[in-house]
């Protein structure tokens, strides 16, 4: 089963030994960040640094002429990934015999929300989520589609993995995040992620809903959770809190909006890419879920993209809904965290990979070759050698 490891350009650039060391893991492919959100990352083997602070969401290559004169445009990276950092790392990794695919983060950008607050998701209380661009807004959609095409199709890339191509909501590993004090559960997360920006208010209207009444209903539904009533069990609770018809209308608006964005972004990537270029989405099979692995309809997304990358750390249950809709050539990649300090289990990688294969996975994704300790790296090498 083919395996790919996630890597940042700063894991490679400035470290002449990195490409061979990564190839020595036993992976055939690298998923290399070309557009990425803000982060603070360890580089435990780099000869020049141990911590890299990416201060804002940026493209890790020089952005092209298509952005001239546009209000919404990608930000070039600063000192953490200067110049064409992606291209430098990609060339070194390819020279080590690795097939390079791009890793593109889309609807997750705190700097965009800070500088253009009107682009952000607005919850039922009027709070903005600057990390979460609203994917219903025409200008934001145009920005995301063009970013997908440009960042995905970098010179020499054989394919791409598009992360956060859908709704982002409340749940976000923000700087010094302090939002876990109340157990919202699945339904509470959905209600807190419903957007009430002008575009979404119009969208609810097209579904027969009054946006003001809906916002009031959402606030009322959330009130018991603020008092400590505890979480819930998912969509049936949303239906109970809002009523079946209202809940279905909100989901119809959001599902349709996400689906059309995914279709347009994949089409834009393919139009810019050479023949045989592979397009995958990071995805969750529950369509109302938000985040870096946004919810999708499995049958629909596998008719649009070449496959999906599915979070499987802690279990492979999310593979089955996709496995029922694969066809010849579909990629169903199980994403397994192999960094012990981030909840991964590199010591059980062989067993986890076998379980994923039994549940329909055709490939592995390993998060993350640059962040893992030497012990974790050794465990990965051993597991992949035993395939």
Protein Blocks (a to p, Z undefined) as FASTA:
>chain_A
ZZdddddfklmgopaklmmmmmmnopabdcddfbdcddddddfkbckbcbdcdfbdcdfb
dcdfklgopabdcddddfklgcjlklmmmmmmmmnopacdddddfbdcfklmmmmmmlpc
cdfkopacfklccfkbmklmmmmmmmmmmmmmgghiabdcdehiacddfbccdehiaklm
pcgbjmlmmmmmpccbfklmmmmmmnopafklmmmmmmmmmmmmmnonopaebjklmmmm
nopklmmmmmmmmmmmmmmmmmmmmmmmmmmpcehiacdddddfbfkbgcjkdcddfklm
mmmmnbdcddfehiaklmmmmmmmgcehiacdddddfbfknopafklmmmmmmmmmmnop
abdcdddfklpcfklmmmmmmmmmmZZ
